Amino acid sequence: MNVLQIHNLYRFSGGEDAVVDNEMKLLTEYGLNVKQLHFDNKQINAGRLFFNKQAYSRTREAIREFQPHVVHAHNLFYQASPAVLKAAKDLGVPIVMTLHNFRLICPAALLLRDGQICTKCVNLKFPAHGVYHACFQDSVPKSLLLSTFLWYSKVQGIWKDSVDRFIVLTPFIKDLFIQSSLGVGGEKLIVKPNSTDDIYEDTEKVPPARQGFLYIGRLSREKGVHLLLEAFQGLPEKSLTIVGTGPLEQELRDLAGKNIHFRGEQPRSSVAELLRTTKALVFPSLCYEGLPNTIIESYAAGTPVIACDNENISKLVNHNYNGLLFSSGQVKSLIQAIEDYDMVPREDFEKCARRTYLEKYTHKINLENLLKIYNSVVN
């Protein structure tokens, strides 16, 4: 089987880019022929958001040359545009598309405004609230342009008529899109989680004692890391290691006590070692998120997760099984969860975290699910 991946790269490489490359690696190792067609936003032309003729031509050329059995689209904003879908349809190639975020129903893509979850535009064909609140890049003109595109694409049926199967990352996200203004039925929305490397070390040696707590991620307000810092200021006897960079880094460093340690960006090998030796990963995000790589990486290491209890994350972390939940955005609740976690034996939590990875997030399971989806549209 030949698979053509189409992906508009982000200006700063992130989780979605890694997922695309990971799936290419899995498919190639299995024996499939995979070609990647990349676009980027180095030169953004507003008109191309609706239909990029150059993207259409490049996609037609790639399809004629490679002869794919299926096109797998990922991010199409902004230079790829829906033109790549039309090119595939015009040449009779079925299309699978992964919805990594909420961009098709939210101008901000996060369903977050002013530090609070916001779903006001989910059921609106024209996301007017996104314009009023300048949700895209804090700009009313840019928000208006993007919102107009989202309205136009829904009215024209671009997504529901072009794409044969949508991949979503969690059952909650599937339900959200079914109830949205996108107009796509549940039969087209398939839940397929991502996967991650197995970083667990099963050795006869006595494992190192787990110490402290760990945060991995962008240092920005929507990730809730400022609340995490506040919580550990109230827990001076407990240690927190922070991995990552972002706009809040200097502010957080200025406020941090001696029990909070900043490690900046770290290579994957170092992150894996930190996950294997920490008591728990703390995940305080204020967003719904998708399927955070840090959570499934933590499970791969047999490390429990202390996470916010929003409607999506609470389905990924099972309270008192593979971690603990706290009230989203509430510092006192987070402090209580950390204190509670330190008062109970962790061995069962760690076994359950590891079991969660083996049952849901291995590369083998991901590959099997991906092949089922491809076969369902090819056949």
LOTI-209642 format. One line per 10 residues: for each residue x, y, z of N, C-alpha, C, CB. Coordinates in steps of 0.05 Angstrom, whole numbers. Glycine has a CB too. Example, Ala and Ser with C-alpha at 12.3 -4.5 7.8 and 13.67 -1.06 7.14 Angstrom:
BEGIN
264,-114,156,246,-90,156,264,-66,156,226,-89,181  257,-45,142,273,-21,143,258,1,157,282,-12,114
This chain:
BEGIN
17,-24,0,0,0,0,18,25,0,-19,0,25  10,45,-16,24,70,-17,8,91,-1,29,79,-46  21,105,17,8,125,33,21,152,29,8,117,64  6,172,21,16,199,18,8,216,43,6,212,-8  27,223,59,22,241,82,24,270,73,41,235,105  4,286,80,5,315,74,3,330,100,-19,323,54  23,348,104,24,362,130,36,389,126,41,346,150  22,409,137,33,437,138,49,440,163,9,458,136  75,442,160,93,444,184,87,469,200,122,443,175  92,467,226,90,490,243,116,506,243,82,482,272
114,532,250,138,548,250,158,538,271,131,577,256  147,529,293,164,516,314,155,487,317,162,532,341  173,469,311,166,441,312,154,432,338,190,423,305  132,417,337,119,409,362,108,381,360,96,428,368  88,375,377,77,349,380,65,337,354,57,348,401  51,354,339,38,344,314,59,335,294,20,366,302  80,351,291,101,344,272,113,317,280,123,366,271  117,313,306,129,288,316,110,264,311,135,290,346  84,268,314,65,247,309,66,238,279,36,256,316  67,258,261,68,252,232,93,235,226,68,278,216
116,243,236,140,228,231,140,201,244,164,244,241  128,199,268,126,173,281,109,153,265,114,177,309  86,163,254,69,145,239,82,137,213,42,159,233  98,155,201,113,148,177,132,125,183,127,172,165  146,128,206,166,108,214,152,81,218,180,116,240  129,81,232,115,56,237,106,42,212,90,61,255  95,58,193,85,47,168,108,37,151,69,68,153  130,51,150,153,43,134,165,18,144,174,66,133  168,16,171,179,-8,182,162,-33,178,184,-5,212  135,-28,175,117,-50,170,118,-59,141,88,-41,177
129,-42,123,132,-49,95,116,-33,76,124,-77,92  101,-13,85,86,4,67,105,26,55,63,18,82  96,36,32,111,57,19,98,84,27,111,54,-12  113,101,40,103,126,50,118,150,39,103,127,81  104,169,29,116,194,19,104,217,34,112,197,-12  120,237,41,111,260,55,110,284,36,128,266,80  88,299,37,86,324,22,82,346,43,62,323,1  103,363,46,103,384,66,97,411,54,130,384,81  84,427,71,80,455,65,90,471,89,50,462,58  94,497,86,102,513,110,90,541,107,133,515,112
91,556,129,79,582,130,99,605,130,61,584,155  122,600,117,142,621,117,133,646,101,168,610,104  117,641,81,106,663,65,75,660,65,117,664,36  61,673,83,32,670,86,18,690,67,24,674,115  0,679,51,-17,695,34,-45,690,43,-13,689,3  -59,711,52,-86,707,64,-105,694,45,-97,734,72  -103,700,19,-122,689,0,-118,659,-3,-119,702,-27  -94,649,1,-89,620,-2,-101,604,21,-59,616,-3  -109,617,42,-123,602,63,-147,587,53,-131,622,86  -162,600,35,-186,588,24,-180,566,3,-204,609,12
-161,573,-15,-154,554,-36,-127,562,-48,-176,552,-59  -107,546,-44,-80,551,-54,-75,536,-80,-59,544,-32  -75,550,-102,-71,537,-128,-45,522,-130,-73,557,-151  -24,533,-118,2,520,-118,1,494,-103,23,539,-106  -14,494,-80,-16,469,-64,-32,448,-80,-31,475,-37  -53,457,-95,-68,439,-112,-50,426,-133,-92,454,-125  -34,442,-146,-16,432,-167,5,413,-156,-3,455,-182  17,420,-133,37,403,-121,25,376,-113,49,417,-96  1,377,-102,-12,352,-93,-19,334,-117,-37,358,-76  -30,346,-138,-36,330,-162,-11,317,-173,-49,348,-184
10,332,-174,36,322,-184,46,299,-167,57,344,-186  45,303,-140,54,282,-122,38,256,-125,53,292,-93  11,259,-128,-6,236,-131,-1,221,-157,-36,244,-129  2,236,-179,8,223,-204,34,209,-204,7,244,-227  54,220,-190,80,208,-189,81,184,-171,101,228,-181  69,186,-147,71,166,-126,49,145,-128,70,179,-99  26,152,-139,3,133,-141,-5,122,-114,10,110,-160  -12,139,-95,-20,129,-68,-47,116,-69,-21,152,-48  -50,96,-51,-77,84,-47,-94,101,-28,-73,55,-35  -81,116,-11,-95,133,8,-78,158,14,-101,118,34
-92,181,18,-79,205,27,-86,209,56,-88,230,10  -65,214,73,-69,219,101,-62,248,106,-53,199,119  -82,265,110,-77,294,115,-75,299,145,-100,311,103  -58,317,152,-56,325,180,-62,355,182,-26,319,192  -44,372,190,-50,401,191,-50,412,163,-29,415,209  -71,427,156,-73,440,130,-72,470,131,-99,431,116  -68,481,155,-67,510,158,-38,520,157,-81,519,185  -31,538,139,-50,554,123,-44,550,93,-48,584,130  -19,543,86,-12,542,58,-21,517,44,18,544,56  -24,495,58,-35,471,45,-63,476,36,-34,446,65
-80,486,54,-107,494,48,-124,470,39,-108,515,26  -151,473,37,-168,452,27,-162,443,-2,-197,460,29  -145,458,-15,-138,452,-43,-126,424,-45,-118,472,-54  -111,415,-24,-99,388,-26,-120,367,-25,-79,385,-2  -142,372,-11,-164,353,-10,-178,351,-37,-185,361,12  -182,373,-50,-195,373,-76,-177,359,-97,-200,402,-86  -151,362,-95,-133,349,-113,-136,318,-111,-104,357,-108  -137,309,-86,-139,280,-81,-166,270,-91,-136,274,-51  -188,285,-85,-214,277,-94,-216,276,-124,-235,296,-82  -205,297,-137,-206,298,-167,-193,274,-180,-193,324,-176
-173,263,-166,-159,240,-176,-168,213,-164,-129,243,-172  -190,214,-149,-202,190,-139,-188,176,-116,-206,171,-161  -172,191,-101,-157,179,-79,-172,184,-53,-128,190,-77  -178,163,-37,-192,167,-11,-174,182,8,-200,140,1  -188,197,27,-174,215,45,-180,208,74,-181,244,39  -159,206,90,-161,204,119,-149,229,130,-147,178,131  -161,241,150,-150,266,162,-150,264,192,-167,291,152  -128,270,205,-126,270,234,-132,299,244,-98,261,243  -150,300,263,-157,326,276,-140,328,302,-188,328,282  -118,341,300,-99,343,323,-108,363,343,-71,349,313
-125,382,335,-134,403,353,-163,411,345,-116,428,351  -172,434,354,-200,442,350,-203,465,330,-213,450,376  -183,467,312,-183,490,293,-208,492,276,-158,488,275  -220,470,268,-243,471,250,-268,482,264,-249,444,239  -268,483,290,-291,494,305,-284,516,324,-305,471,319  -259,525,324,-250,545,343,-227,561,330,-241,533,370  -230,587,326,-209,603,314,-182,601,330,-217,632,313  -184,598,356,-160,596,373,-148,568,373,-166,605,401  -164,548,364,-156,520,362,-155,506,389,-130,518,349  -157,520,411,-154,509,438,-179,506,454,-134,525,453
-201,519,445,-225,521,461,-219,533,489,-239,493,464  -203,554,488,-194,567,513,-194,597,508,-166,557,522  -206,612,528,-205,641,527,-202,653,555,-230,653,513  -184,670,559,-179,683,585,-175,663,607,-202,701,592  -160,642,601,-154,621,620,-176,603,627,-145,634,645  -199,604,613,-222,587,618,-230,572,592,-246,604,629  -239,547,596,-249,532,573,-273,547,561,-257,503,581  -273,550,535,-294,565,521,-304,548,497,-284,593,511  -330,542,496,-341,527,474,-363,543,460,-353,500,485  -363,569,462,-384,585,451,-387,584,421,-380,614,459
-365,578,407,-365,577,378,-369,549,367,-340,588,367  -369,529,384,-370,501,375,-394,495,357,-370,482,399  -417,506,365,-442,500,350,-450,522,330,-464,496,370  -432,541,326,-438,563,308,-424,559,281,-430,590,320  -438,561,259,-425,559,233,-405,582,230,-446,559,210  -414,606,238,-395,629,238,-387,634,267,-408,654,225  -361,630,273,-352,633,301,-349,662,309,-326,619,305  -372,675,313,-372,704,318,-357,712,344,-401,714,320  -359,696,365,-346,702,390,-316,704,386,-353,681,411  -305,687,368,-277,688,362,-268,714,350,-270,666,343
-286,727,335,-279,753,323,-282,775,345,-299,760,300  -303,774,360,-308,794,380,-286,795,401,-335,789,394  -276,772,408,-255,770,429,-227,769,417,-260,746,447  -225,771,390,-199,771,377,-183,746,385,-182,796,384  -195,723,383,-183,698,393,-159,689,377,-204,677,394  -157,697,352,-134,688,336,-113,709,336,-143,681,307  -91,703,350,-67,721,351,-74,749,362,-54,723,324  -95,751,379,-103,776,391,-109,798,370,-81,786,410  -119,789,347,-124,808,325,-152,805,315,-103,804,303  -168,826,315,-195,825,304,-194,820,274,-210,851,310
-178,834,258,-177,829,229,-169,800,222,-158,848,215  -149,789,236,-140,762,231,-161,742,240,-114,756,245  -174,747,262,-196,730,272,-219,730,253,-204,739,300  -225,754,242,-247,756,223,-241,739,198,-252,785,215  -217,742,188,-209,726,164,-211,696,169,-181,734,155  -200,687,191,-201,659,197,-229,649,202,-183,652,221  -245,665,216,-273,657,222,-289,656,197,-285,677,242  -284,674,178,-298,674,153,-291,648,137,-291,699,136  -265,641,138,-257,616,125,-271,592,138,-227,612,127  -272,590,164,-285,568,178,-314,566,171,-282,570,209
-328,589,169,-356,590,161,-359,581,132,-367,619,163  -342,591,114,-343,584,86,-339,554,82,-323,600,70  -319,543,95,-313,515,91,-335,497,101,-287,508,106  -350,505,122,-372,489,132,-396,491,112,-381,498,160  -402,516,104,-425,520,86,-420,505,59,-429,550,80  -396,504,50,-389,491,25,-386,460,29,-364,502,13  -387,451,54,-385,422,59,-357,411,53,-405,408,43  -337,428,54,-310,420,46,-300,396,63,-291,443,49  -304,397,89,-293,376,106,-310,351,104,-292,386,135  -336,353,108,-353,329,108,-355,315,81,-381,337,118
-352,330,59,-355,318,33,-328,308,22,-367,338,14  -306,319,31,-280,312,20,-267,289,35,-262,336,20  -270,289,61,-255,270,78,-271,245,83,-246,283,105  -259,221,78,-273,196,82,-273,187,111,-260,174,65  -251,192,125,-250,185,154,-234,207,168,-237,157,158  -245,215,191,-230,233,209,-219,217,232,-248,257,218  -194,221,239,-183,208,263,-183,229,285,-154,198,258  -195,222,308,-194,238,332,-180,223,354,-223,247,341  -170,236,374,-152,224,392,-165,212,417,-132,244,401  -189,221,424,-202,211,448,-233,210,443,-196,229,473
-247,193,458,-276,192,455,-290,219,461,-288,171,474  -279,234,480,-291,260,486,-290,279,462,-277,273,510  -267,279,449,-264,296,425,-283,287,403,-235,296,415  -286,261,400,-305,251,380,-333,262,386,-306,221,380  -342,260,410,-369,270,418,-371,300,413,-375,264,447  -350,314,419,-350,343,415,-354,351,386,-324,356,426  -340,337,368,-342,343,339,-369,334,328,-320,329,324  -380,312,338,-407,303,329,-428,324,336,-414,276,343  -425,337,359,-445,357,368,-439,384,357,-445,358,398  -417,388,342,-409,414,333,-423,421,306,-379,415,329
-416,445,296,-427,454,271,-413,443,247,-427,485,270  -394,425,251,-378,415,229,-395,398,209,-355,398,239  -416,386,220,-434,371,202,-424,343,195,-438,386,178  -406,332,211,-395,305,206,-407,285,225,-364,305,208  -418,263,214,-430,243,231,-410,225,245,-449,226,215  -419,211,265,-402,194,281,-389,172,266,-417,183,304  -402,163,244,-391,141,228,-365,148,214,-411,131,207  -360,174,210,-335,183,198,-314,190,218,-341,207,180  -320,191,243,-301,199,264,-291,174,278,-314,219,283  -266,168,276,-254,144,287,-235,152,309,-240,127,266
-238,140,333,-219,146,355,-194,128,352,-233,140,383  -171,141,349,-146,127,348,-125,143,363,-137,122,318  -117,133,387,-97,148,402,-69,146,388,-94,136,430  -52,165,395,-24,163,386,-9,143,403,-10,191,388  15,138,396,32,119,411,59,132,417,36,93,395  74,119,434,100,129,441,119,106,446,99,148,466  145,112,446,166,92,450,163,80,478,194,103,447  170,54,480,170,41,506,196,48,520,167,10,503  194,65,540,219,74,554,222,61,582,218,105,558  206,40,587,207,26,612,233,9,613,182,9,617
246,9,636,270,-8,639,263,-30,659,294,9,649  259,-54,647,254,-78,664,280,-92,669,233,-97,650  291,-87,692,318,-97,698,318,-111,725,338,-74,698  337,-129,727,340,-143,753,353,-126,774,357,-169,749  364,-103,766,376,-85,785,354,-72,802,393,-63,771  361,-64,826,342,-50,843,338,-22,830,353,-47,872  313,-16,822,308,10,809,315,33,828,279,12,800  323,56,816,330,79,833,305,89,847,342,102,816  308,99,871,285,110,886,274,134,871,294,118,915  248,134,868,235,156,854,234,180,873,206,149,845
241,204,862,242,228,879,229,251,864,271,234,886  215,268,880,205,293,869,183,289,849,226,308,857  173,312,839,152,313,819,162,326,794,126,327,830  148,322,772,159,330,746,137,344,729,170,306,731  145,366,716,128,379,696,144,379,670,119,408,704  131,371,648,144,373,621,125,387,603,150,344,610  134,409,590,117,423,572,124,452,568,88,421,581  108,465,552,112,493,546,106,510,571,94,502,522  123,530,576,119,547,599,101,571,590,146,557,611  75,566,589,56,586,580,31,584,597,49,583,550
15,605,597,-7,607,616,-28,585,611,-20,634,613  -34,579,586,-55,559,581,-47,531,591,-61,557,551  -21,527,596,-12,501,606,-15,499,637,16,496,598  -22,521,650,-27,521,678,-2,519,695,-45,499,685  21,524,683,46,520,698,49,541,720,70,522,679  37,565,716,38,585,738,23,576,763,26,612,727  2,560,759,-13,549,782,4,527,795,-40,537,772  19,513,779,36,492,790,58,504,808,49,476,767  69,526,798,90,540,814,78,550,840,102,564,798  54,561,839,41,571,863,36,548,883,14,585,856
28,525,872,23,502,890,49,494,904,12,479,873  71,492,890,96,483,903,109,505,920,115,475,881  100,530,917,109,550,936,96,544,963,101,578,927  73,531,963,59,523,988,68,496,997,30,524,984  86,483,982,96,456,990,127,457,990,86,434,970  139,473,1007,168,478,1005,185,453,1011,176,499,1025  173,432,1023,188,408,1029,187,388,1006,176,395,1054  172,395,985,170,377,961,184,389,937,141,371,955  197,372,921,214,382,899,199,380,873,240,366,898  202,400,856,190,400,829,211,406,808,167,421,827
213,389,788,231,394,765,214,402,741,248,368,759  222,424,728,207,434,705,225,432,680,199,464,710  214,418,660,228,414,635,212,429,613,231,384,628  226,447,598,212,461,577,219,491,578,182,457,579  211,505,558,215,534,556,189,547,547,239,541,537  188,573,547,164,587,538,163,616,549,140,572,548  142,630,542,141,659,548,141,666,578,117,670,535  132,647,595,131,652,623,157,645,638,108,638,636  177,635,624,200,623,637,214,642,657,220,614,616  220,667,648,234,685,666,217,693,690,243,710,650
192,697,685,173,704,707,172,682,727,145,710,696  171,657,718,170,634,736,196,631,751,163,609,720  218,635,737,244,632,750,247,653,773,267,636,730  237,677,768,239,698,788,223,692,813,230,725,776  201,676,810,183,670,832,190,644,846,155,669,822  206,627,833,211,600,843,227,600,869,225,584,822  219,581,886,234,576,911,256,556,906,216,567,933  271,549,927,293,530,924,285,502,917,310,530,949  259,496,921,249,469,916,241,465,887,226,462,934  243,486,870,235,485,842,259,487,824,214,507,836
263,468,806,288,466,790,280,467,760,304,441,797  292,486,746,287,489,717,309,475,702,285,519,710  301,458,682,320,443,666,321,452,637,314,414,668  303,470,629,303,479,601,294,457,583,330,490,593  301,459,557,296,438,538,316,415,544,298,448,509  306,390,541,323,367,546,319,347,523,316,354,573  341,332,516,338,311,496,319,289,505,366,300,488  309,274,487,290,253,493,301,233,514,281,238,468  326,226,511,338,207,530,338,217,558,367,200,521  343,243,562,342,255,589,314,257,599,355,283,588
295,263,582,267,264,590,258,236,599,249,274,567  265,216,584,258,188,592,269,181,619,268,169,570  294,189,624,306,183,650,292,197,673,336,190,650  284,222,668,269,238,688,242,225,694,265,267,679  229,215,673,203,202,676,205,176,692,190,197,649  227,162,688,231,136,702,237,140,732,253,121,689  247,164,739,257,168,766,241,188,783,285,176,765  219,198,772,202,217,787,179,202,800,191,239,768  169,214,821,146,202,834,121,203,817,140,216,861  117,226,804,93,229,787,97,253,768,68,233,804
85,251,745,83,274,727,59,291,736,80,265,697  62,317,736,40,335,743,31,349,717,48,356,765  5,348,711,-6,358,686,-28,378,693,-16,336,668  -22,404,695,-41,424,705,-55,440,684,-28,443,724  -55,431,659,-64,447,636,-93,458,640,-63,431,611  -97,482,631,-124,494,632,-140,487,607,-122,524,635  -128,474,587,-141,468,562,-153,439,563,-122,470,538  -171,434,544,-179,406,540,-156,389,530,-202,405,519  -138,401,514,-116,387,501,-127,367,481,-98,373,522  -109,351,470,-118,329,452,-111,303,467,-104,330,424
-89,291,459,-78,268,474,-49,275,480,-80,241,458  -43,287,503,-16,297,509,5,275,508,-16,311,535  26,280,493,47,260,491,60,255,519,68,269,471  61,276,535,74,273,561,60,253,579,76,300,575  33,252,576,18,233,593,24,204,584,-12,239,591  23,199,558,27,171,550,57,163,553,18,167,520  75,183,551,103,177,556,107,170,586,121,201,549  92,184,603,94,178,631,84,150,637,77,198,647  62,142,625,52,115,628,72,94,618,25,111,614  85,100,596,105,82,585,127,77,605,117,93,559
134,97,621,155,94,641,144,82,667,167,122,647  118,76,668,107,66,693,104,87,714,123,43,704  100,112,705,98,135,723,70,146,724,118,157,715  57,147,747,30,158,749,29,188,742,19,153,777  4,197,738,0,225,730,-20,239,749,-10,227,701  -13,262,759,-31,279,774,-41,301,755,-17,291,800  -67,300,748,-76,317,726,-102,332,733,-81,300,702  -107,353,717,-132,368,719,-155,350,711,-131,394,701  -179,357,721,-202,340,717,-221,349,696,-217,337,743  -211,363,675,-230,372,654,-241,347,639,-216,391,634
-261,352,623,-276,330,611,-260,311,593,-299,340,595  -238,322,582,-221,305,565,-200,291,581,-208,322,543  -184,306,596,-162,294,611,-172,274,632,-145,316,625  -195,278,643,-205,260,664,-212,233,652,-230,272,677  -213,231,625,-218,204,613,-191,191,607,-234,208,587  -169,206,609,-143,195,603,-129,186,629,-126,215,588  -135,200,650,-123,194,677,-146,184,694,-109,218,690  -145,159,703,-166,148,720,-159,152,749,-169,117,714  -176,167,763,-171,174,791,-167,149,808,-193,192,802  -146,149,824,-140,127,842,-133,101,827,-163,122,861
-126,103,802,-118,79,787,-89,84,776,-138,73,763  -87,101,756,-61,107,745,-52,136,752,-61,103,715  -65,147,771,-59,174,780,-81,187,796,-53,192,756  -79,213,800,-100,227,815,-109,251,799,-89,236,843  -134,260,804,-145,284,791,-149,306,811,-171,277,776  -146,330,802,-152,353,819,-170,372,804,-126,368,829  -184,390,817,-202,409,804,-186,428,787,-218,424,826  -193,429,761,-178,445,742,-176,474,750,-190,442,715  -152,485,750,-148,513,756,-148,520,786,-169,529,743  -151,500,803,-154,505,832,-128,497,846,-178,490,844
-113,516,856,-87,511,869,-90,494,894,-73,537,875  -110,501,910,-114,485,935,-120,456,929,-138,497,951  -135,451,909,-141,423,901,-116,409,891,-163,422,880  -99,423,877,-74,412,867,-56,405,890,-60,431,848  -54,423,909,-37,418,933,-47,394,948,-38,443,952  -73,392,951,-85,369,965,-79,343,951,-115,372,968  -80,343,924,-75,319,908,-45,310,912,-81,323,879  -27,329,912,1,322,915,6,311,943,19,347,910  -6,323,963,-3,314,991,-15,286,994,-16,333,1011  -39,282,982,-52,255,983,-34,234,970,-79,256,970
-23,241,947,-7,222,932,18,213,949,2,234,906  29,231,963,53,225,979,47,209,1004,67,251,986  21,205,1010,14,191,1034,5,162,1029,-9,205,1048  4,154,1004,-5,127,997,18,111,984,-30,127,979  18,84,986,38,68,971,35,73,941,35,38,978  57,77,927,56,83,899,58,59,880,78,102,892  64,36,891,70,13,874,46,5,856,78,-11,891  22,5,867,-1,-2,851,-7,19,830,-26,-5,869  -3,45,837,-7,66,817,13,62,793,-2,94,830  38,55,800,58,52,779,52,28,762,86,48,792
43,6,773,35,-18,757,12,-11,739,28,-41,776  -7,4,749,-31,11,732,-24,31,710,-53,23,750  -5,49,716,4,67,695,17,51,672,24,88,706  34,32,680,48,15,660,27,-1,644,68,-3,674  8,-12,658,-13,-28,645,-29,-11,625,-32,-40,666  -34,14,632,-49,31,614,-34,35,588,-53,59,627  -8,38,590,9,41,565,7,16,548,38,47,573  11,-7,561,12,-32,546,-15,-39,533,20,-55,564  -37,-29,545,-64,-36,534,-73,-16,514,-84,-36,557  -61,8,512,-72,29,495,-53,44,477,-86,49,512
-28,47,485,-11,67,472,15,56,461,-4,88,492  17,30,456,41,19,443,41,24,413,44,-11,449  64,23,401,66,27,372,51,5,357,95,27,363  51,-19,368,38,-42,355,8,-37,353,43,-68,371  -4,-27,375,-33,-21,375,-39,2,355,-42,-14,403  -22,22,356,-26,45,338,-25,36,309,-5,66,343  -6,20,302,-3,10,274,-27,-6,265,22,-6,271  -36,-24,283,-60,-40,276,-84,-23,271,-65,-60,299  -88,-3,288,-112,14,285,-109,31,260,-114,33,309  -86,41,254,-81,57,230,-87,41,204,-53,69,229
-77,17,204,-82,-1,180,-111,-7,176,-66,-27,183  -126,-11,198,-155,-16,197,-169,8,184,-166,-21,224  -161,32,192,-173,56,181,-167,59,151,-164,81,196  -142,55,144,-135,56,115,-150,36,99,-104,52,112  -151,11,109,-165,-10,94,-195,-4,91,-161,-37,107  -206,9,111,-235,15,110,-242,35,87,-245,26,136  -223,52,80,-229,71,58,-219,61,31,-216,98,64  -197,45,32,-186,35,6,-205,14,-5,-158,23,11  -216,-3,12,-233,-25,3,-263,-16,0,-232,-48,23
